[in-house]
Every structure is written in structure tokens, then in C-alpha cells.
Amino acid sequence: MEFHERKKNKKFIIVVEFHESYERRNRTLKLNDAIIKRIDEICAERGLNVCDACLKGGMSPSAIYDLYKGRTKCSKVITIKRFCEGAGITLTEFFDREYFNEIEE
């Protein structure tokens, strides 16, 4: 799998494997799962890690890590916007995936 080759961080690999497994079992994602999936995709595409993207966007990575750990039930748009700024993309590019249109509530 290409994610494993490009990123050796065990936490990243576990998250990617979780989402692939989840999608195979249940094709509909919940909003937080879709957001996490998109963050993982962006980091892999751009060779970033969550911490670097958050810091570049002017925020602590703890808000994103809380989302990963399930401590946050509903992510704030400003959190995603700052992550996007750090990753060098727009909110439109972030949400430009079909799975965001098929969210389970």
C-alpha cells in the first residue's frame, strides 16, 4: 500500500487502515470519519503531517488530534479552515469529495 511506503508513522498507518476497513464494512461515513479521511488524504498527497499543517495554519494540532481520538463530536469549520491554510488548500478543495455528500448523520 502506498501510504505505508511514504509514511512510516505508526499512528498514521493505523488511522488509514481503520478508515479502509470501516469503508469496506459500511459504505456511509459519519461526518467526523469523513473529515479524518480527508485530512489523511491531504497529508499523504502533500507529504505533510497533521502537526505541521496545523502549526502552519496558526493553530495547535490538539483540535485535530481530539477529532482523531473521538473527544470532539463535531468539528468546527474554523479548525478545518486553519488546517487547510496550513496545507495550502481551500475549504472548497477540502470538501470536494463525493463522500461528503453521502454523510450519515
Backbone torsions as a table, in degrees:
resi	resn	phi	psi	omega
1	MET	NA	135.0	-173.8
2	GLU	-65.0	-31.6	179.3
3	PHE	-61.5	-39.4	-179.0
4	HIS	-65.5	-37.1	-177.9
5	GLU	-71.5	-38.2	-175.0
6	ARG	-85.0	-24.3	-174.7
7	LYS	-133.8	120.4	-177.3
8	LYS	-94.6	-5.1	-178.8
9	ASN	-63.6	119.8	-176.0
10	LYS	-62.2	-38.3	179.5
11	LYS	-61.6	-41.3	179.5
12	PHE	-62.8	-45.0	-179.0
13	ILE	-62.7	-42.5	179.8
14	ILE	-62.6	-44.3	179.9
15	VAL	-62.7	-45.4	179.7
16	VAL	-62.2	-44.0	179.5
17	GLU	-63.6	-39.2	178.4
18	PHE	-59.8	-48.3	-177.2
19	HIS	-66.8	-37.6	177.6
20	GLU	-65.3	-42.7	178.9
21	SER	-64.6	-43.9	-179.8
22	TYR	-60.9	-43.7	-178.5
23	GLU	-67.3	-34.8	178.6
24	ARG	-66.1	-37.5	-178.8
25	ARG	-79.2	-39.3	-173.6
26	ASN	-139.5	109.2	-172.8
27	ARG	-68.9	-19.0	-178.6
28	THR	-97.5	126.0	179.8
29	LEU	-95.1	152.3	168.2
30	LYS	-82.0	161.7	-174.6
31	LEU	-56.5	-49.0	-178.9
32	ASN	-62.2	-37.4	177.3
33	ASP	-64.8	-39.0	178.2
34	ALA	-66.3	-40.8	178.6
35	ILE	-63.7	-45.3	178.8
36	ILE	-62.4	-43.4	178.6
37	LYS	-58.2	-44.3	-178.4
38	ARG	-67.2	-39.7	176.5
39	ILE	-59.9	-44.3	178.4
40	ASP	-60.8	-43.3	179.3
41	GLU	-61.7	-46.5	-178.0
42	ILE	-63.0	-44.9	179.5
43	CYS	-61.6	-42.1	179.6
44	ALA	-66.6	-44.1	-179.4
45	GLU	-62.6	-37.4	-172.6
46	ARG	-102.9	1.6	179.4
47	GLY	66.2	32.0	-179.8
48	LEU	-105.5	167.0	165.0
49	ASN	-118.5	163.0	-175.3
50	VAL	-57.2	-44.6	-177.5
51	CYS	-58.9	-49.0	-179.3
52	ASP	-61.7	-44.5	-179.5
53	ALA	-63.0	-41.8	179.7
54	CYS	-64.9	-46.5	-179.4
55	LEU	-63.5	-39.8	176.6
56	LYS	-63.8	-30.6	178.6
57	GLY	-84.1	0.7	175.4
58	GLY	83.2	28.5	178.2
59	MET	-139.4	161.9	175.4
60	SER	-74.4	142.4	178.7
61	PRO	-71.9	-6.4	-176.2
62	SER	-60.1	-33.0	179.4
63	ALA	-63.8	-40.3	178.5
64	ILE	-72.2	-41.5	178.9
65	TYR	-63.5	-34.7	175.7
66	ASP	-63.7	-35.1	176.0
67	LEU	-65.3	-45.3	177.9
68	TYR	-60.1	-40.3	-176.3
69	LYS	-83.5	-4.3	179.1
70	GLY	83.6	7.7	179.4
71	ARG	-74.7	-25.3	178.7
72	THR	-104.2	124.0	-178.9
73	LYS	-88.1	-26.9	-178.2
74	CYS	-142.4	111.9	-178.4
75	SER	-72.5	142.3	177.0
76	LYS	-82.7	145.7	179.5
77	VAL	-61.7	-37.6	-179.8
78	ILE	-61.5	-33.8	177.3
79	THR	-64.5	-46.1	179.5
80	ILE	-66.6	-39.9	179.7
81	LYS	-60.8	-44.5	179.9
82	ARG	-67.0	-38.4	174.8
83	PHE	-59.9	-45.3	-179.9
84	CYS	-60.4	-43.2	178.1
85	GLU	-59.2	-43.2	178.6
86	GLY	-66.8	-30.9	179.9
87	ALA	-87.3	-8.3	178.3
88	GLY	79.2	31.1	177.8
89	ILE	-130.2	170.3	177.4
90	THR	-98.0	167.0	174.9
91	LEU	-62.1	-36.6	178.0
92	THR	-59.9	-44.2	177.8
93	GLU	-65.8	-36.8	-179.9
94	PHE	-61.6	-48.2	-174.7
95	PHE	-88.7	7.7	-178.7
96	ASP	-83.3	61.1	176.5
97	ARG	-138.9	139.7	-177.3
98	GLU	-60.0	-33.7	-176.8
99	TYR	-64.4	-18.9	174.3
100	PHE	-71.9	-21.3	176.9
101	ASN	-84.1	-9.2	-176.5
102	GLU	-118.9	33.3	-176.0
103	ILE	-70.6	137.2	171.5
104	GLU	-87.0	137.3	-178.0
105	GLU	-96.0	NA	NA
